[in-house]
Amino acid sequence: MRQYDLYGIGAALLDTEIEVSDKDLSALGVEKGIMTLVDDAKQQQLVGELQDHLVTAKRACGGSGANTVIAASYFGLDTFYSCKVAADDNGDFYRKNLSAAGVDYPTSLQEADGGTTGKCLVLITPDAERSMNTYLGISEQLSVAELDSEALASSRWAYIEGYLVSSATGRKAAITLREQAQKAGVKTALSLSDPAMVQFFGEGLREMIGGGVDMLFCNRDEALGFTGTNSLDAAAEALRDYCHSFAITLGAEGALLWDGDQVYRVASPEVHALDTNGAGDMFAGAFLYGVNRDMGFAEAGELACRAAAQVVSQYGPRLQAEQHSELLAAVI
C-alpha cells in the first residue's frame, strides 16, 4: 500500500506579484514571458523601482513544483514535497504554508540553515503574461540531502520541477530522485518548466530525464525548443523519445495529450485571462490528480484545462482550497 500519491521536488520560493506595463518591462530591462535568475541586489532594485505599483498577490509559499503539489493536495491527493528553506521568517512561513495545504515534507526542512529563503518577483502585463525574476537564495543549494527515500519509495508518482536544472546540486538531486523512483517502481513525471530552461539548460534537462520519464509536461514553446522543431506535430513526435506519455499545454487552445498509444486534443474553457502565472503548474497538479484517481487521459486533461483556465482568470498562481472541489464537481 502506497503512503503518498505524489512526491514532488523543487525550489522553495516566496512569490510577490506586481502589475506592470510593457513599457515598465523595457525600462527595467526585464525579458518578457520567461524566468530570469537574478541576485538578491537586483531583485531588491526591481522591488524598489516598483514600489508605486499594485501588489496583487498575498505572500504565499510558491515555486513551480510547490504550486503543482499543493494543487494536487487540495484536489485530494496525499502529497510530500522536498525543498530547502533558510532559518528566516520566510522559511518559517513557508513550512507553515505547506502544512496548511496538507503537504508533508522531510524532517530536514525543520533543520533550516543560515542564508535567505528564495524569492520570486512576478511581473504581470495587461496581456496576462508573466515575467519572473527569481532569486533562488538557499534553494540553489537544494541537494540529495533534502530527499526522503522512504517517503519516495512509498509514493505512486514522483514529480520533478525542471527549474532544478539551473543548480548543479539541484540537478543531481533530481536525477537521484528519478533513479530511486524508477528502482522502487514509482512512476516519474517531469516538467520542462520554462522556455529559458530549455534554451540554456537543454542538455541538463536531458540528463534529468535520462532514459525516459513516464510523463512529461511542457507548453508549446518548450516543446518546440526542446526538440528543435518548428511545428507542434513534429515536436509531439520527437517528444516520444523522452517519455512514455506527455501533455503539451496550448494556452487558450487547451492541450495536446499522448497516453503512449492514443493522441487526444482537449479544449480549454473560454475565460478572460488576467494572470498566466501558475497555469502550467496547476495543469500538472490537476492532471496528476486525475491519473492517480484512474481517470483516462481525456478526462484528466479536461479537469486540468478547467483548473488552468480558472487560475489565469484571477491573480495569483494558485486557487483557494474550495475552488478545487468545485472543479471536480464539474467533471465528475
C-alpha positions in Angstrom: 0.0 0.0 0.0 1.4 3.4 -1.0 1.5 6.1 1.6 1.7 9.0 -0.8 0.1 9.6 -4.1 2.6 12.2 -5.2 6.2 13.1 -4.1 7.5 16.4 -5.6 10.8 18.2 -5.6 11.5 21.8 -6.5 12.6 25.2 -5.4 11.0 26.9 -2.4 10.2 30.5 -3.3 8.1 33.2 -1.7 6.1 34.9 -4.5 5.2 38.6 -5.0 3.1 39.7 -8.0 3.1 43.2 -9.3 1.1 44.6 -12.3 3.3 46.4 -14.8 3.1 47.6 -18.4 5.3 46.5 -21.3 6.9 49.9 -21.1 7.9 49.2 -17.5 9.5 45.9 -18.5 11.6 47.7 -21.1 12.6 50.4 -18.7 13.6 47.7 -16.1 15.4 45.6 -18.6 13.2 42.6 -17.9 12.8 40.0 -20.6 9.1 39.3 -21.1 7.5 35.9 -20.7 10.3 33.9 -19.2 12.0 33.2 -15.8 15.3 35.1 -15.3 17.6 34.3 -12.4 18.8 37.4 -10.6 20.9 38.0 -7.4 19.4 39.5 -4.3 20.6 43.0 -5.0 19.0 43.0 -8.5 15.7 41.8 -7.1 15.7 44.4 -4.4 16.4 47.1 -7.0 13.4 45.9 -9.0 11.2 45.9 -6.0 12.4 49.4 -5.1 11.6 50.7 -8.6 8.1 49.2 -8.5 7.0 50.4 -5.0 4.2 52.5 -6.5 2.7 49.6 -8.4 -0.2 47.5 -7.1 0.8 44.3 -5.4 -1.9 41.9 -6.3 -1.0 38.6 -4.6 -0.6 37.9 -0.9 2.6 36.2 0.3 2.4 32.5 -0.2 4.8 29.6 -0.5 5.5 29.0 -4.1 7.9 27.8 -6.7 6.6 25.8 -9.7 6.8 22.3 -8.1 5.2 23.5 -4.9 2.3 25.0 -6.8 1.8 21.7 -8.5 2.0 19.6 -5.4 -0.3 21.9 -3.4 -2.9 21.9 -6.1 -2.8 18.1 -6.1 -3.2 18.1 -2.3 -6.2 20.4 -2.5 -7.8 18.1 -5.1 -7.4 15.2 -2.6 -4.0 13.5 -3.1 -1.7 12.6 -0.3 1.4 14.6 -1.0 5.1 15.1 0.0 7.5 17.8 -1.1 11.3 18.1 -0.9 12.7 21.6 -1.0 15.1 23.8 1.0 14.4 27.0 3.1 16.6 29.1 5.3 16.3 29.9 9.0 14.4 33.1 8.5 10.9 34.5 8.7 10.1 33.4 5.1 11.4 29.9 5.8 9.1 29.6 8.8 6.2 30.9 6.8 6.9 28.5 4.0 6.8 25.4 6.3 3.5 26.6 7.9 2.0 27.2 4.5 3.0 23.8 3.2 1.5 22.1 6.3 -1.7 24.2 6.0 -2.1 22.9 2.5 -1.8 19.3 3.7 1.7 18.7 2.2 4.2 16.6 4.2 7.9 17.4 4.0 11.3 15.9 5.1 12.5 16.4 8.7 15.5 18.2 7.1 13.2 21.2 6.3 12.8 21.7 10.1 16.6 22.0 10.4 17.0 25.1 8.3 20.4 26.6 7.6 21.5 30.2 7.6 21.1 32.2 4.4 18.0 33.5 2.7 14.8 31.7 1.6 14.3 32.1 -2.2 12.0 34.8 -3.6 10.3 35.3 -6.9 9.1 38.7 -8.3 6.4 38.0 -10.8 5.6 40.9 -13.2 2.2 40.8 -14.8 1.5 42.8 -18.0 -2.0 43.7 -19.3 -2.0 40.7 -21.7 -1.8 38.4 -18.7 1.8 37.3 -19.5 4.1 36.7 -16.5 7.7 37.6 -16.4 9.6 36.2 -13.5 12.7 37.4 -11.7 13.9 34.8 -9.3 16.5 35.0 -6.5 16.9 31.3 -5.6 18.6 32.0 -2.3 19.2 28.8 -0.3 17.1 26.9 -2.9 20.2 27.0 -5.1 21.8 24.6 -2.6 18.9 22.0 -2.7 20.7 18.6 -2.9 20.3 14.9 -2.3 20.3 15.7 1.4 16.7 17.0 1.1 15.4 13.7 -0.4 13.4 11.3 1.8 14.0 7.9 0.2 11.4 6.2 2.4 8.7 8.6 1.5 9.6 8.4 -2.2 9.6 4.6 -2.2 6.1 4.7 -0.7 4.7 7.0 -3.3 2.8 6.3 -6.5 4.2 9.2 -8.5 7.3 11.4 -8.3 7.2 14.9 -9.9 10.4 16.8 -10.8 10.4 20.6 -11.4 12.5 21.4 -14.4 13.8 24.6 -12.9 16.2 22.5 -10.8 18.4 22.1 -13.9 19.9 25.6 -13.2 21.5 24.4 -9.9 24.3 21.7 -10.0 23.2 20.2 -6.7 19.5 20.5 -7.6 20.1 18.8 -10.9 21.9 15.9 -9.2 19.1 15.6 -6.6 16.5 15.5 -9.4 18.5 12.7 -11.2 18.9 10.8 -8.0 15.2 11.1 -7.2 14.3 9.8 -10.7 16.7 6.8 -10.4 15.4 5.9 -6.9 11.8 6.3 -8.0 12.3 4.0 -11.0 14.1 1.4 -8.9 11.2 1.4 -6.4 8.5 1.1 -9.1 7.3 4.7 -8.6 6.1 6.5 -11.8 8.0 9.6 -12.8 6.9 12.9 -14.2 8.9 16.0 -15.1 8.0 19.5 -16.3 10.3 21.4 -18.7 9.2 24.5 -16.7 10.2 27.4 -18.9 11.5 28.2 -22.4 14.6 29.8 -20.9 15.5 26.5 -19.1 15.1 24.7 -22.4 17.2 27.2 -24.2 20.1 27.4 -21.8 20.0 24.1 -20.0 18.7 21.7 -22.6 21.4 19.1 -22.0 20.9 19.2 -18.3 17.2 18.6 -18.7 18.1 15.5 -20.9 20.3 14.3 -18.0 17.4 14.7 -15.6 15.1 12.8 -18.0 17.7 10.0 -18.5 16.3 7.0 -20.3 12.8 8.5 -20.2 10.1 9.5 -17.7 6.6 8.2 -17.5 5.0 11.7 -18.0 6.4 14.9 -19.5 4.7 18.3 -19.1 5.6 21.3 -21.2 4.0 24.1 -23.1 4.2 24.7 -26.9 7.3 26.9 -26.8 9.1 24.5 -24.5 8.2 21.5 -26.7 9.4 23.2 -29.9 12.6 24.5 -28.2 13.5 21.2 -26.5 13.0 19.1 -29.7 14.5 21.7 -32.1 11.4 21.5 -34.3 9.2 24.2 -35.9 5.7 22.6 -35.7 3.6 21.2 -32.9 3.1 17.9 -34.8 6.9 17.4 -35.2 7.6 18.3 -31.6 4.9 15.9 -30.4 6.5 13.1 -32.4 10.0 13.9 -31.2 9.0 14.1 -27.5 8.1 10.4 -27.6 11.9 9.6 -27.4 11.9 11.1 -23.9 8.8 9.8 -22.2 6.1 7.2 -22.1 3.3 9.9 -22.2 3.1 13.7 -22.4 0.9 16.7 -22.1 1.7 19.8 -24.2 -0.3 22.8 -22.9 -1.5 25.3 -25.6 -2.9 28.2 -23.5 -6.4 29.2 -24.7 -6.3 26.3 -27.2 -6.3 23.6 -24.5 -3.8 20.8 -24.5 -2.4 18.0 -26.7 -2.0 14.7 -24.8 -0.5 11.4 -25.6 -1.0 8.4 -23.3 1.6 6.2 -25.0 -0.9 4.9 -27.5 -3.5 7.4 -28.4 -3.4 11.2 -29.0 -6.1 13.5 -27.5 -6.8 17.1 -28.1 -8.6 18.7 -25.1 -10.2 22.2 -25.3 -9.9 24.9 -22.7 -12.9 26.9 -21.4 -13.1 30.4 -22.6 -12.1 32.9 -19.9 -10.8 36.4 -19.6 -7.1 35.9 -18.7 -5.7 38.2 -16.1 -2.6 36.4 -15.0 -1.0 33.3 -16.6 1.4 32.8 -13.6 0.9 29.2 -12.3 -1.2 28.0 -15.2 1.2 25.2 -16.2 1.7 24.2 -12.5 -2.0 23.9 -11.9 -2.4 21.9 -15.1 0.2 19.4 -13.9 -1.3 19.2 -10.4 -4.8 18.6 -11.7 -3.7 16.1 -14.3 -1.7 14.1 -11.8 -4.7 14.0 -9.5 -6.7 12.6 -12.4 -4.4 9.9 -13.4 -3.9 9.0 -9.7 -7.6 8.5 -9.4 -7.8 6.4 -12.5 -9.2 9.0 -14.9 -8.5 8.5 -18.6 -6.2 11.0 -20.2 -9.0 12.9 -21.9 -10.9 13.2 -18.6 -7.8 14.2 -16.6 -6.9 16.7 -19.4 -10.4 18.2 -19.2 -10.0 18.7 -15.5 -6.5 20.1 -15.9 -7.6 22.6 -18.6 -10.6 23.8 -16.5 -8.3 24.2 -13.5 -5.6 26.1 -15.5 -8.3 28.4 -17.0 -9.6 29.2 -13.5 -6.1 30.1 -12.4 -5.5 32.5 -15.3 -8.9 34.2 -14.7 -7.7 35.5 -11.3 -4.5 36.9 -9.8 -2.0 34.6 -8.1 -0.6 31.2 -9.1 -3.0 29.0 -7.1 -6.6 28.6 -6.3 -8.4 28.7 -3.0 -8.9 25.3 -1.4 -12.7 25.3 -2.0 -12.3 26.0 -5.7 -10.7 22.6 -6.3 -13.8 20.7 -5.1 -16.0 22.9 -7.4 -13.8 22.0 -10.4 -14.1 18.3 -9.5 -17.8 18.5 -9.3 -17.9 20.0 -12.8 -16.2 17.0 -14.4 -17.2 14.0 -12.3 
